Amino acid sequence: MADTDRGAFIWYELMTPDADAAKAFYGSVVGWDIEAAAGSDGDMDYRMIRRSDGGFAGGVLNLSREMVAGGAKPAWYGYVHVPDVDAAIAAFRDAGGTLHFDQCVAGVGRMALLQDAQGAPIYVMTPEPPEHDPDARSDVFDYAKAQHVRWNELSTTDQDGAIAFYTGLFGWTQEGAMPMGTMGENRFLHHDGGMIGAVMRKPPAMPQSGWVYSIGVEDIDRALAAVSDGGGALVHGPGEIPGGEFSAVCTDPQGVVFGLVGPRANSKEGRDG
């Protein structure tokens, strides 16, 4: 494993009670193609998300009634590459976090769903590369491209503690910040020479600490219209961000929170012209 792999976001997963509805919704909003028929893994209904360029954007776990009854909740989850899952679990527990799930999947790797001391869930994973491509690296995250996750933002009740914990565990660095008025600063996270997201104070309206993953789109206004038309809702935004693009936070028809980021078509045409 390359040193730069440690701390990389390597997968994103939507847990939802209605994968067919997710296929229609995210296909319209983002342009993804979610498998209509799932691959079989026992009783698990797991579907892959493909981008228009043929690459993977993540996966969808269709929550069964039993999973929901057992406490599984619809949400987006990020997976971070670690060299040692046991060491990561120990670090979370030592810091006051909780282990919810730990599994090895043949041909995929070992993963664990953890919750940090402030209540934010996240996966850690040591992936098993494909036999035909032992040097394969994930490209599901890209700071600039549409149909990739472009931003990973943690809202937390302990900004300083969360930054210290994640930078120490994943090798991230915290550099720079954006003022947010009464909410303090949105403090930027970097990995492998690039910006990957930020840590901010948890807004009062947010029920608990958690991550929001923002997906890149070609036209923010068209995407937001598709959110509304598809039965989702705009939570806040769109607001302009450094660089002239716009971001917004939304919910899908099942109530799952996600972000969108991209240009306005009119402003992009103006810059290109």
Stockholm file with secondary structure:
# STOCKHOLM 1.0

chainA/1-273         MADTDRGAFIWYELMTPDADAAKAFYGSVVGWDIEAAAGSDGDMDYRMIRRSDGGFAGGVLNLSREMVAGGAKPAWYGYVHVPDVDAAIAAFRDAGGTLHFDQCVAGVGRMALLQDAQGAPIYVMTPEPPEHDPDARSDVFDYAKAQHVRWNELSTTDQDGAIAFYTGLFGWTQEGAMPMGTMGENRFLHHDGGMIGAVMRKPPAMPQSGWVYSIGVEDIDRALAAVSDGGGALVHGPGEIPGGEFSAVCTDPQGVVFGLVGPRANSKEGRDG
#=GR chainA/1-273 SS CCGGGTTCEEEEEEEESCHHHHHHHHHHHTCCEECSSCEEETTEEEEEEECTTSCEEEEEEECCHHHHHTTCCCEEEEEEECSCHHHHHHHHHHTTCEEEEEEEETTTEEEEEEECTTSCEEEEEEECCCTTCTTCCCCSBCSSCTTSEEEEEEEESCHHHHHHHHHHHHCCEEEEEEECGGGCEEEEEEETTEEEEEEEECCTTSSSCEEEEEEECSCHHHHHHHHHHTTCEEEEEEEECTTSCEEEEEECTTCCEEEEEECCHHHHHHHHC
#=GC SS_cons         CCGGGTTCEEEEEEEESCHHHHHHHHHHHTCCEECSSCEEETTEEEEEEECTTSCEEEEEEECCHHHHHTTCCCEEEEEEECSCHHHHHHHHHHTTCEEEEEEEETTTEEEEEEECTTSCEEEEEEECCCTTCTTCCCCSBCSSCTTSEEEEEEEESCHHHHHHHHHHHHCCEEEEEEECGGGCEEEEEEETTEEEEEEEECCTTSSSCEEEEEEECSCHHHHHHHHHHTTCEEEEEEEECTTSCEEEEEECTTCCEEEEEECCHHHHHHHHC
//
